[in-house]
Amino acid sequence: MTIIKPLKLSSLDTAYAG
C-alpha cells in the first residue's frame, strides 16, 4: 500500500497501490 493516505481508502489510494 501507499504511505501517503489522503483520508480513507479511496480510488486514489487504490490507483497508487496498483
Secondary structure, DSSP 8 states (H G I E B T S, - for coil): --S--SSSS-HHHHHHH-
